[in-house]
Amino acid sequence: MTTRRMLVLVAVLALLAACSGDNGGGGTAPAPAAPAGDALDLKSVCPNPIVVQKDWQPESEHGFLYNLVGDGYKVDTDKKKVTGPLVAQGRPTGINIEIRTGGPAVGFEPVPAVMYSDPSIHLGYVATDEAVQFSAKQPTTAVFAQMDISPLAIMWSPEKHPAFNIIADIGQSDTEVLYTKGLSYMEFLVGSGILKESQLNGSYDGSPALFVQSGGEAALQGFATSEPYLYQHEIKQWGKPLKFQLVNDAGFPVYFSSVSVRADDKAKLAPCLKKLVPILQRSQADFIAKPDHAINVILDLVKQYNTGWQYSKGLAEYSAKALKQEGIVGDGSNGYIGDFDMGRVQKVLQIMGPILAARKQTVKEGLKPEEIATNEFIDTKISLGHS
């Protein structure tokens, strides 16, 4: 989403030392490349490099992707992208991966729009509600759900509001809710009667000032993987815990930042996706189990990009743990990772219909869940515990 992380950008602005160049790695000899025909050999079936457009700055929520970047990667500090050998399970796959930063690096344009403006992009991060929103003119199909549920949440001070346990409790009061306009989930919360429109303050720009000035009386939007740590440990004006409920648990079951292709490219990329998607699944499982390599890459890129985005090691480690602890990354009910529940996709279709109609935005006529997401490339043998 174009506003996906604006809520934390201002809160953590800091100038970092400008730096550019490449990373030479740890000096160890690279493992031999996967032989032709091997499950990890991508050279004969995938574009080189495989280009991925993210929706925000480097962070642990995207750790599975940076986990694939091998030693010797090159950093383009002007275009905010990194290119390096795509390494899976410690073995080079024969191709490179290029990861492009989103958010301010693309003028806060939605990822579907960026993908359709640049045919060199093969994969992009698209949430289910975005896929519905752009289905008429910029259709995408998700092939890997990097997160089983969305990290989006509504938060509050447990000290000021000890009776609040879920978002609906906020709606039963007159508590102000700080948010950034244009987010579909807030329209859902109001439209379903969970929150009242009169409670909303849409002037929230990511700065902690409004929340701090309220003395914690207000509630605010955020991400379960970042704001609880930031407000307790890095936003010194507050320095106390926050409590939250995931918006998913309030009935908005989008798949967040799912790895997607342009809909018409799926057939062309199918031979690559058949091998690549299981590699993405394993990388997510490996990142959750051992995030160190990806976090080191992420922190290096944040420093080199020097955009004003500050991302500490403490936050990176918190986020990596929170992904599993909060069930944001998980195997779901079927015991394997990365797939889509088509019933959930259908529910998002039904939720987004009235929201987009009110905005006078057109949805593709007859849109079906199978056009939004597919499980055809998922390896059902890969789970968090057995990658």
N, C-alpha and C positions, 0 to 999 in steps of 0.2 A: 504494500500500500504506500501511496506517496507520503502519508503521514505516519508511517509505521513506527518510526522511532524518534519522531520529533519531540515526544514527551520526555525523553531523557537527554537529548542533544544539548539543550541549553544548560541543563543541570550539571553537566560534567565537562563543559568547555574548558580547555586549557591548551596553551600553545606548547607544542612539542618540538624538539630539535629537528631541523630539516636534515634528511638523510636520504641517499639514494644508492642504487647499485644492486648487487646480488648477494645471495647467501651461499657460502661455499660448503655448508653442511658441517658434519662432525669429523670429517677427515677419514671416515671408514670407507673401505672399498665397497662399491655397490654390489648388491646381489645380482646374480645372472638374470637376464631378462627371461620372461616366460617363453618357452618354445612355441613355435607356430602350432596352432590348433589347441593349445592349452586353454583352460577356462580363463586364465589371467592374461592371455595374449589378445590385445585389442588392436594391434597394428593392422591387421588385414580387414577389420570390420568397422572401425571407428574413424571419424575425422581426426586429423592431427594438426593442431591441438584440438581437443574437445573444449568448447567454450561455454562457460556457465556464467549467467548474469544473476547476481544476488540482488536482494531488495534493500540491503543496508550495509553498514560498515562491518569490518571483521569482528566477530564475537563468537563466543562458545556455542551459541545456538546453531551456528553453522560449522561446528567443529568437525563433523564427519567429512566435510568437503576439504578442509585444510589438512585433515589427517592423511589425505591422498597425495599431498604435495611433497615430493622427495627433495633430497639435498641438491644444492646447486640451482635453486630456483632464481628467476630473474624478476625484479620488481620495477614496474613502470610507475614512477611517482607522479607523473603528469596525468596519466589516464587511470590511475588508481587500480591497477590490475597486477596480478602475479601469474607467472608462467613457469612451470617446472615439470619434471618427469612425473607421470602418474604412476604411483607406486602402490600396489595392493598386496597386503599380507607380506610386506617386506620385499616384494619382487617388482621390478620395472615391468610395465605392461606393454612397452614398445611405443607408447605415444605420450604426448605432453597434455597437461591440463592447464587451462587458462581461466582464472577466476576473476571476474570483474565486480567491482564494488558498486552498490546501488545508492539510493538516497541522494545526498547532495552531489555525488559524482555524476549523476544523470539528471540533475535538475529536479529531483524528486518525482520524476516521471514513473508511472506504474510500469511494472516489469513487462506485461503484455505489449504495451506501447513501444517499449525499448526493443523488445524482441522483433516486432514487426517493422521497426525502422532500420534494423541492422541484421541482415540475413546471415552474417558470420556467427551469430549466437545460435548455439544448438539447444541449450537447456536454460531454463529460467525459473526463478522462485515465484510461484503463483498460488495464492490462497484460494480456497474453494469459492468464497463469495466473489472474489475478483474474477475468477474464471467464468462465473455466471454473468457478472457485470459486463465483461468484454466479449461475450460469446458471439455476438452478432457480427462484429467487425474485426476482432482480433482473437479468434478462438484458440484456446490452448487445451492440451490434454495432459493431466498429471500422471507420471509413471512411477513415482516413489514418494511416499509420505514420510518425510524425515522425522516428523513429529506426529505421534498418534493423536494428541489433542493439542489445542492451542494454548500458548502461555499467557494470552491476554487475561487480565484480571481487573477487578475493582478492589481497592484497598482502603483501609481505614485505621485509625489509631485505636488499639484495644484499650488503652488507658482512658481515652475520652468516650469511647462507645463500647463498653463492656458487654452490652446486650446484643451487639451485632455478631451474627455468625455466618450469615449468607447475604448476598446482594439484596434479596427481597426484604430483609430487615431494614436496610437503608431506605427502601421505597416506602416502608410503613412510617417513616419519619419525615421531617422537613430538611434533613441534612443536605447541604449543597454537595454536588458531585462535579468535580473538575474534570474536564475532558477536552479533546481536540475535535473540532467539527469535521464531519465528513466520514466518520467511521461507522460502518454498517452495524456493528454489534451494539452500538449505543441506540441506534434506531430500533433495533430488535428489542432491547431492554425496555424502551419506552412503549413501543407498539404492543408488547405483550403484557404491559401493566406491571412489570417488575419494578421499574422506576417511573417517577412522574417527570414530565417535561419541565415543570416549574422548578424542579431541583437542579437542573443542569446549568452549569457555567461553562460555555464553550470557548472561553478565552484562554484556556490552559495552553501554554506554549512549551511546556517541558521544564520551565524553571521551577524550583521548589518554593519560590517566594510566596505564591498564593496559598499553598498548603501550610507553610510555616506561619504566615501572617494570620491564618485562621486558628492557630494554636492547636491544630489537629482536629478541629471541629468538622472540617470538610472531609469528604471522601475523594479519592482520585483514581483515575485510570492508570494502568501500568502493566508491567510484565512480571509474572511470578518468578522469572529467572533473573531479574535485575533489581527492580525497585526495593524489595525488602532488604537487600544487602546495601544498596546505595544509601537509603535513608537512615539505616542504622549505623553504618560504618564510614561513609564517605561524605554525606551531606551533614556537615558539622552543626548547621543551624537546627537540625532536628535530633539526630543521634539516638533515636529510640526505635523499637520494633514497630512494624506494621503487620496487620492481619489482612487476609484477602480471601476471595473466592474466585476461582477460574470462571470466566464467562462461559466456557464449555459446560460447566456443571450447572449453569443457569439456563441451559437449553439452546446455546448457539454453537453447534458442533462442527465448525469449519476445520478443515485440514489446513494448517498454517504453513506458508512458504514451501509448498510441495514442489518437488522437482518436476518440471513440465516441459513439453515440446510444443511448437506450433502444431495445431491439429493436423494440417496437411502434410507435415513432415514425419509423422509417426511411422508410416509404412516404409519410407526411405531409410529411417534410422533404426528400424526394427532389428536388423542383424547386430548392430552395435548395442542397442538397448538390452538385448537378450543376454549379453555378457556383462555390460556395464552396470545394470541395475542390481544384480546380486553383489557386485563389488561395492556399490553404495550401501547396500544393506549391511554387509560385513564391516564396512568402515564405520558405520554408525555404532554397531555393537562394540567394535574395538575402541572407538573414542569414549564411549560410556565407561568401558572397563579401564582404560588407560589414556587419559586425555593429554598427557604431558607434551607429546610432539606437536599436536595441533595447537595447543595453547601457546607454545613457543613461537610457532609460525604466526599466529594471530597477533601476539604482542609485538613481534618484529615488524609486521606490516602496519600496525597502528602507528608505530614510531616513524616508519619510513614515509607513509602517506602524509603525515603531518597536516591533517585536515582540521585540527582543533578537537577531534573526537578523542577523549581520554578514556582508556580502558585498562584498568589495573589487573595485576595478576590475581589479587584477591577476588575481584568480581568475576574474572574468567573461571577461576576454580569453583566459586560458589555456583555460577550458572551451570557448569558441567555437572555438578552434583544434583542441582535442583531439577535438571531435565529428567533424571531417573526418579528422584525422591517424590516428585509431584506427579509422576505418571505421564509426563509430557512426552517422553520417549518410552515406548513400551511395545510389548508383543500383542496387545489387544486381547480379545477373547479367544483367538484361534491359535495362539502360541508362536506366531512368527511376526517378523518386523517389516514395516514399510508398506503394507497393503492398505487398500481403501474399503471401507464398509459402504456398499452402494446404497443401503438404507439411509445412512447419514448424509451421503451426497444428495439423495433425493429430498431429504428434509431441508438441506440448505437451499435447494432449488425452490422449494415451497416458501421458505422464509423470505428469500430475496425477491421473489416475484412482486409482492406488494410494495416493498421498499423501493425497488427500481422503478416501478410504475409511478410511485409518488414523485420520484425524481425526474420522471419523463425520459427514462433511459430504456432503450429497446434491448430485449433479450432475444436470442435466436429462437425462432418459432419451432415448437416441438422439441426443445432441448431435452436430452436424456442424460441420466447420470453417467452412462458409458461414454458419452462424448466429453465429459468433464474429467474423468479419471479412468484408469485401466489397471488391472492386476496381472495383465498377461505376461509381464516380464519379471514378476516377483518369484523368488525362490522360496518355497514354503518350508524349506529345511533350515532356514537361517533365522535364529532368534537371538535375543540379547545374551543369553547364557551359552549358546552354541553357535558360534559364527564360523 
